[in-house]
Amino acid sequence: MSKGGAGKGGPGGAGRSGPGGAGGSGSAKGPGGGQRMMHVRVKTAAKRTSSSQRWLARQLNDPYVVASKRDGLRSRAAYKLKEIDDKYQLLKPGLRVVDLGAAPGGWSQIAADRVKSLGADPERGVPERGGQVVAIDYLGVEPLPGVTIVEMDFTAPEAEDRLKGLLRDGHADIVLSDMAAPTVGHTRTDHLRIIGLAETAAHFACDVLTPGGAFLCKVFQGGTERDLLDHLKRNFAVVRHIKPPASRADSAELYVLATGFRGEQEQQR
Ligand SMILES: C[S@@+](CC[C@H](N)C(=O)[O-])C[C@H]1O[C@@H](n2cnc3c(N)ncnc32)[C@H](O)[C@@H]1O
């Protein structure tokens, strides 16, 4: 399978049928399709701290990490979107998708495959039809077939207009956000930064989405902040929290999925 290819069958074959051919909606079998994985033991090395040794052992024995390498996907996170989409069927051919916080590109690979994105040709500008994926991150993302990449801080004042300018008709059908700011270790500060990113993403989504559109965003355990949740409930028909199987059980990570955008942003907050 071609690495990062977005052709038929998807990036590394990670289309609807899933890595390892497991298929289905985030099947409990996991990414290996129920096959047993050989446990890898990590030898101690003089230069390795015990925490880096634990991290390495976890990576080597994580079936999603193994599957992402096998399937040519850039992140284990790709399976979170895959599992959510297998269940909720958000990504359909021809849709326009914005991927916020896209590096290294796993979600964009899944999205580009499923919306059959043709990408923007710099010579011809924004395509007149077909699926589209526009991705942004302040970290560089290696080029991906079918994905228009913007290297910029999403919270920069010009970022939203830049993204809109790359979308056909200036609108999107789906806004994805897996953004996570690096933690500073101060719980209150870290919490506020996460909520701040999610709120900015939600307001952008309400600005750019077409009626019926969807917004999927990383939040953290304890669910979405009251203000943000109220805002989403006013603007979308259905709002739910999701913990996909690929999201580590010991992580506080959670996703909020808002579907059925009502069409006009309700400003009252
Ligand atoms: C968990 S990673 C995303 C992984 C990605 N979904 C994938 O599958 O490859 C979170 C990303 O959010 C990005 N990020 C955080 N804050 C951002 C901001 N203000 N603007 C743009 N990107 C941001 C980080 O640089 C990081 O690459």
The ligand as an SDF file (V2000), in Angstrom:
LIG
                    3D

 27 29  0  0  0  0  0  0  0  0999 V2000
   -3.1650   15.6570   18.6640 C   0  0  0  0  0  0  0  0  0  0  0  0
   -2.3690   16.5880   17.4460 S   0  0  0  0  0  0  0  0  0  0  0  0
   -3.3540   16.3160   16.0160 C   0  0  0  0  0  0  0  0  0  0  0  0
   -3.1540   14.9610   15.4070 C   0  0  0  0  0  0  0  0  0  0  0  0
   -3.8610   14.8260   14.0600 C   0  0  0  0  0  0  0  0  0  0  0  0
   -5.3120   14.8080   14.2330 N   0  0  0  0  0  0  0  0  0  0  0  0
   -3.4630   13.5820   13.3360 C   0  0  0  0  0  0  0  0  0  0  0  0
   -4.2500   12.6330   13.2440 O   0  0  0  0  0  0  0  0  0  0  0  0
   -2.3400   13.5390   12.8180 O   0  0  0  0  0  0  0  0  0  0  0  0
   -2.8060   18.2290   17.8960 C   0  0  0  0  0  0  0  0  0  0  0  0
   -2.2710   19.2900   16.9610 C   0  0  0  0  0  0  0  0  0  0  0  0
   -2.8690   20.5410   17.2830 O   0  0  0  0  0  0  0  0  0  0  0  0
   -1.9650   21.5260   16.8770 C   0  0  0  0  0  0  0  0  0  0  0  0
   -2.3580   22.8220   17.4450 N   0  0  0  0  0  0  0  0  0  0  0  0
   -2.5210   23.1470   18.7440 C   0  0  0  0  0  0  0  0  0  0  0  0
   -2.8360   24.4490   18.8690 N   0  0  0  0  0  0  0  0  0  0  0  0
   -2.9070   24.9500   17.6000 C   0  0  0  0  0  0  0  0  0  0  0  0
   -3.1920   26.2430   17.0660 C   0  0  0  0  0  0  0  0  0  0  0  0
   -3.4610   27.2760   17.8620 N   0  0  0  0  0  0  0  0  0  0  0  0
   -3.1580   26.4100   15.7390 N   0  0  0  0  0  0  0  0  0  0  0  0
   -2.8600   25.3570   14.9150 C   0  0  0  0  0  0  0  0  0  0  0  0
   -2.5790   24.1130   15.3690 N   0  0  0  0  0  0  0  0  0  0  0  0
   -2.5970   23.9080   16.6910 C   0  0  0  0  0  0  0  0  0  0  0  0
   -0.6380   21.0030   17.3840 C   0  0  0  0  0  0  0  0  0  0  0  0
    0.4310   21.6310   16.7280 O   0  0  0  0  0  0  0  0  0  0  0  0
   -0.7650   19.5250   17.0810 C   0  0  0  0  0  0  0  0  0  0  0  0
   -0.1400   19.2030   15.8630 O   0  0  0  0  0  0  0  0  0  0  0  0
  1  2  1  0
  2  3  1  0
  2 10  1  0
  3  4  1  0
  4  5  1  0
  5  6  1  0
  5  7  1  0
  7  8  2  0
  7  9  1  0
 10 11  1  0
 11 12  1  0
 11 26  1  0
 12 13  1  0
 13 14  1  0
 13 24  1  0
 14 15  1  0
 14 23  1  0
 15 16  2  0
 16 17  1  0
 17 18  1  0
 17 23  2  0
 18 19  1  0
 18 20  2  0
 20 21  1  0
 21 22  2  0
 22 23  1  0
 24 25  1  0
 24 26  1  0
 26 27  1  0
M  CHG  2   2   1   9  -1
M  END
$$$$
